[in-house]
Amino acid sequence: MNKIKKASDSLTIMTNIVLPNETNSLRNLFGGELLAKMDRCASISAARHCKRRVVTASVNHVSFNHPIPEGGIVVLESKVSRAFSTSMEIYVDVWLDDVINEKKIHTNEGIYTFVAVDEYNKPVPIPQMEPETELEKVRFDAALRRKELSLILSGRMKATDSVELKKLFTEG
Ligand SMILES: CC(C)(COP(=O)(O)OP(=O)(O)OC[C@H]1O[C@@H](n2cnc3c(N)ncnc32)[C@H](O)[C@@H]1OP(=O)(O)O)[C@@H](O)C(=O)NCCC(=O)NCCS
């Protein structure tokens, strides 16, 4: 339990092809279908990190930057970006793998919070995570700020109690 984990320990990659029943009227992947895939991928990363049952506590951010067409090959990659006491932040990156033109387009990203729970749905402690790559360090450093924002937006924290968010506005 006390072993410090790496982000790569939770790496999860899911590859799918977009089928007609998953598309919208423009024949692009329907947003809700993508959200479900991202949630699934993130939940596997969370479980791999803490080796526990996990639940989604919050979807902190999702961006849809590029449409994914019917027949497109979608690659989802998720990793824990920071572990707190019982909760962890998971980053999901989504790529369109254009194998014909040999291009990988970053189409989406999502940031999720998962909580490790016991059989009574009670939160339980999780191992800490140490970032290694530059990108992992950037995401790790900003995760506390995002946690505070998510807690404020869900009514679990008063804005006046935030530490990291305040720094954003007070430090030059
Ligand atoms: C998520 C859940 C287990 C939290 O339980 P709780 O009794 O409120 O627990 P706590 O208040 O102690 O919070 C546990 C952790 O989650 C974090 N958390 C809870 N809500 C959060 C939110 N909206 N954003 C970010 N973090 C959140 C807390 O900060 C705490 O983190 P820490 O221990 O790492 O500091 C509980 O709310 C739940 O079961 N929700 C339903 C989950 C679910 O069904 N999801 C799937 C379908 S949508």
The ligand as an SDF file (V2000), in Angstrom:
LIG
                    3D

 48 50  0  0  0  0  0  0  0  0999 V2000
  -17.2400    9.6500   -4.4820 C   0  0  0  0  0  0  0  0  0  0  0  0
  -17.7290    9.2270   -3.0850 C   0  0  0  0  0  0  0  0  0  0  0  0
  -17.2650    7.7920   -2.7790 C   0  0  0  0  0  0  0  0  0  0  0  0
  -17.1060   10.1970   -2.0700 C   0  0  0  0  0  0  0  0  0  0  0  0
  -17.5960    9.8190   -0.8090 O   0  0  0  0  0  0  0  0  0  0  0  0
  -17.6310   10.8430    0.4420 P   0  0  0  0  0  0  0  0  0  0  0  0
  -18.1810   10.1030    1.5910 O   0  0  0  0  0  0  0  0  0  0  0  0
  -18.2530   12.1110    0.0240 O   0  0  0  0  0  0  0  0  0  0  0  0
  -16.0990   11.0030    0.7250 O   0  0  0  0  0  0  0  0  0  0  0  0
  -15.1700   12.2390    1.0530 P   0  0  0  0  0  0  0  0  0  0  0  0
  -15.8790   13.5300    1.2320 O   0  0  0  0  0  0  0  0  0  0  0  0
  -14.2720   11.7520    2.1320 O   0  0  0  0  0  0  0  0  0  0  0  0
  -14.3210   12.3520   -0.3000 O   0  0  0  0  0  0  0  0  0  0  0  0
  -13.4280   11.3330   -0.6770 C   0  0  0  0  0  0  0  0  0  0  0  0
  -12.4130   11.9460   -1.5970 C   0  0  0  0  0  0  0  0  0  0  0  0
  -13.0400   12.3220   -2.8130 O   0  0  0  0  0  0  0  0  0  0  0  0
  -12.7520   13.6730   -3.1090 C   0  0  0  0  0  0  0  0  0  0  0  0
  -13.9020   14.2200   -3.8160 N   0  0  0  0  0  0  0  0  0  0  0  0
  -15.2030   14.0280   -3.5370 C   0  0  0  0  0  0  0  0  0  0  0  0
  -15.9710   14.6960   -4.4180 N   0  0  0  0  0  0  0  0  0  0  0  0
  -15.1180   15.3150   -5.2720 C   0  0  0  0  0  0  0  0  0  0  0  0
  -15.2830   16.1840   -6.3940 C   0  0  0  0  0  0  0  0  0  0  0  0
  -16.4980   16.5520   -6.8300 N   0  0  0  0  0  0  0  0  0  0  0  0
  -14.1760   16.6390   -7.0310 N   0  0  0  0  0  0  0  0  0  0  0  0
  -12.9400   16.2870   -6.6110 C   0  0  0  0  0  0  0  0  0  0  0  0
  -12.7190   15.4740   -5.5480 N   0  0  0  0  0  0  0  0  0  0  0  0
  -13.7970   15.0020   -4.8940 C   0  0  0  0  0  0  0  0  0  0  0  0
  -12.5420   14.3080   -1.7390 C   0  0  0  0  0  0  0  0  0  0  0  0
  -11.8060   15.5090   -1.8620 O   0  0  0  0  0  0  0  0  0  0  0  0
  -11.7570   13.2070   -1.0560 C   0  0  0  0  0  0  0  0  0  0  0  0
  -10.4230   13.2210   -1.5700 O   0  0  0  0  0  0  0  0  0  0  0  0
   -9.1110   12.8870   -0.6800 P   0  0  0  0  0  0  0  0  0  0  0  0
   -9.4890   11.8510    0.3360 O   0  0  0  0  0  0  0  0  0  0  0  0
   -8.1340   12.3410   -1.6760 O   0  0  0  0  0  0  0  0  0  0  0  0
   -8.6530   14.1860   -0.1160 O   0  0  0  0  0  0  0  0  0  0  0  0
  -19.2880    9.3090   -2.9840 C   0  0  0  0  0  0  0  0  0  0  0  0
  -19.6870   10.6650   -3.1350 O   0  0  0  0  0  0  0  0  0  0  0  0
  -20.0000    8.4420   -4.0240 C   0  0  0  0  0  0  0  0  0  0  0  0
  -20.1260    7.2330   -3.8430 O   0  0  0  0  0  0  0  0  0  0  0  0
  -20.4560    9.0670   -5.1150 N   0  0  0  0  0  0  0  0  0  0  0  0
  -21.1090    8.3200   -6.2220 C   0  0  0  0  0  0  0  0  0  0  0  0
  -20.0590    7.7610   -7.1470 C   0  0  0  0  0  0  0  0  0  0  0  0
  -20.6650    7.0890   -8.3480 C   0  0  0  0  0  0  0  0  0  0  0  0
  -21.6550    6.3670   -8.2240 O   0  0  0  0  0  0  0  0  0  0  0  0
  -20.0540    7.2970   -9.5220 N   0  0  0  0  0  0  0  0  0  0  0  0
  -20.4070    6.6180  -10.7350 C   0  0  0  0  0  0  0  0  0  0  0  0
  -21.6670    7.0270  -11.3470 C   0  0  0  0  0  0  0  0  0  0  0  0
  -21.8240    8.7230  -11.7740 S   0  0  0  0  0  0  0  0  0  0  0  0
  1  2  1  0
  2  3  1  0
  2  4  1  0
  2 36  1  0
  4  5  1  0
  5  6  1  0
  6  7  2  0
  6  8  1  0
  6  9  1  0
  9 10  1  0
 10 11  2  0
 10 12  1  0
 10 13  1  0
 13 14  1  0
 14 15  1  0
 15 16  1  0
 15 30  1  0
 16 17  1  0
 17 18  1  0
 17 28  1  0
 18 19  1  0
 18 27  1  0
 19 20  2  0
 20 21  1  0
 21 22  1  0
 21 27  2  0
 22 23  1  0
 22 24  2  0
 24 25  1  0
 25 26  2  0
 26 27  1  0
 28 29  1  0
 28 30  1  0
 30 31  1  0
 31 32  1  0
 32 33  2  0
 32 34  1  0
 32 35  1  0
 36 37  1  0
 36 38  1  0
 38 39  2  0
 38 40  1  0
 40 41  1  0
 41 42  1  0
 42 43  1  0
 43 44  2  0
 43 45  1  0
 45 46  1  0
 46 47  1  0
 47 48  1  0
M  END
$$$$
